[in-house]
Amino acid sequence: MPWPPLPAGRRPPPALRVRPVPGRTGIAQVQWSGRFSPRGATEDEAVALFTGTHRDGLDALHRALAV
């Protein structure tokens, strides 16, 4: 089954960066950036969708890597 279309057109593609936090062993900072234009949704709805999706993914990554 194909994924439903996202309510936003993105250009350029989003960027995800993971960097160590200086002086903090085992800690990383994740930075996501992107630009989008809402399509078929309000800006607040599109922001909520992307925020929730990325938060869920980062939470799952944290659980997978937690020791």
C-alpha positions in Angstrom: 0.0 0.0 0.0 1.5 3.4 -0.9 2.1 6.0 1.7 -0.5 8.9 1.7 0.9 12.1 0.2 2.3 14.5 2.7 0.5 17.8 3.1 3.5 19.8 2.0 5.8 20.2 -0.9 9.5 20.2 0.1 12.3 22.0 -1.7 15.2 21.6 -1.2 15.1 18.2 0.5 15.3 18.2 4.3 18.6 17.7 6.0 19.2 15.6 9.1 22.5 16.0 11.1 23.7 14.1 14.1 26.6 15.6 16.0 28.3 14.7 19.2 27.8 17.1 22.1 31.3 18.4 23.1 32.2 17.3 26.6 29.3 14.9 26.9 30.2 11.3 26.2 27.5 9.2 24.7 25.3 12.3 24.0 24.4 13.5 20.5 22.4 16.4 19.1 20.0 15.8 16.3 19.2 18.7 14.0 16.5 18.5 11.3 15.9 21.3 8.9 13.7 21.7 5.9 11.4 24.1 4.0 7.9 23.2 3.0 4.8 24.8 1.6 1.5 23.3 3.0 -0.8 21.7 0.5 -4.3 20.7 1.5 -3.6 21.5 5.2 -2.9 24.6 7.3 0.7 25.5 8.2 0.0 24.5 11.8 -1.3 21.1 10.7 1.7 20.4 8.5 4.1 21.5 11.3 2.3 19.2 13.8 2.5 16.3 11.4 6.3 16.7 10.8 7.0 17.4 14.5 5.1 14.3 15.6 6.6 12.1 12.9 10.2 13.2 13.7 9.6 13.0 17.5 8.3 9.5 17.2 11.3 8.5 15.0 13.8 10.0 17.4 12.0 8.4 20.4 12.3 5.0 18.7 15.9 5.6 17.9 16.6 6.5 21.5 14.9 3.3 22.7 16.9 1.2 20.3 20.2 2.7 21.3 19.6 3.1 25.0 21.8 0.9 27.2 
